[in-house]
Amino acid sequence: MKVLLANPRGFCAGVNMAIECLEECIREFGTNIFVYHEIVHNRYVVEKFSSQGVKFVNHLSEVPAGSILLYSAHGVSPEIRAEARQRDLRTIDATCPLVTKVHLEAIKYAKANYNIILIGHDGHDEVIGTMGEAPESITLVETPDDVDQLSFSQDDSLVYLTQTTLSVEEANLVIERLKQRYPNIESPPKEDICYATTNRQHAVKQLIQQADLLLVLGSQNSSNSKRLMEIGLAEGKQAYLIDGKDELQPEWFETVETVMITAGASAPEVVVQDCLNHLKEEYGATIEEITTREENVTFPLPKELRQLQSLRE
Ligand code: SF4
């Protein structure tokens, strides 16, 4: 068996920053720390921090007044920020700057009285946060069919924004339909689908034809990981999204010569390496890593972390 190992894969700059931020908080303040929602959408990462004592909450009512609360990489709405202030929580914002960029665009266009069409997945943490910035001005669409249901006129001021982790191709189908119906609709100043999402999808598209089967390391609730698996399926390949090697099924490999492996932006390298070791031990796999694009993006830790640290000094 041969394994084609995609590069880039796994952690993006936003996820790296959020995890480093939480690790730094633990070093500085101990594990009595609360995180609003999963710090990143990955079971391994969340279970690791939970086992250390970090508490992930879905409601701020679960957080005692005065506690330290981290906002996850996916961002939060202004309503949550206001509630946290009211509860006197010491907040640290680990929102990815590329998600914040979409929030700021939403605020800017809402102030300028645009109707904003947000392309994204209903119920995703990032979409909830972005919509919360200007709920009166934002309409969510997921598919080209949703665009057909819109009731704006040609004269309305319209702009579209997108969730950062969409399938580039699927988003383009929605954008095309928007432009057909509303030729004057404006685009975001810079692409909203982030570099990490785009690069990981590009790698799968480049390499998948050389493989019989695609394994994507990532959790089921990770939007960008799911999109990677869907690309494999759309190319007519067997494709599975798995959290780790324990989910591998021997029957997947019965007639397979080449396996492609990648990982979503929230999946740690350790789960990739575990899989590779398993395939080497069980099937004598040889590994070929192929780089389709170089990545060198990094984000600084949130300023609130430095402020809280300086209060302790
Ligand atoms: S996937 Fe993109 S937007 Fe999401 S955390 Fe990573 S870099 Fe930021």
Residues whose N, C-alpha, C, O or C-beta is under 5 A from the ligand:
A	BS01	SF4	C12 A13 G14 V15 A73 C96 L98 V99 T164 C194 A196 A265
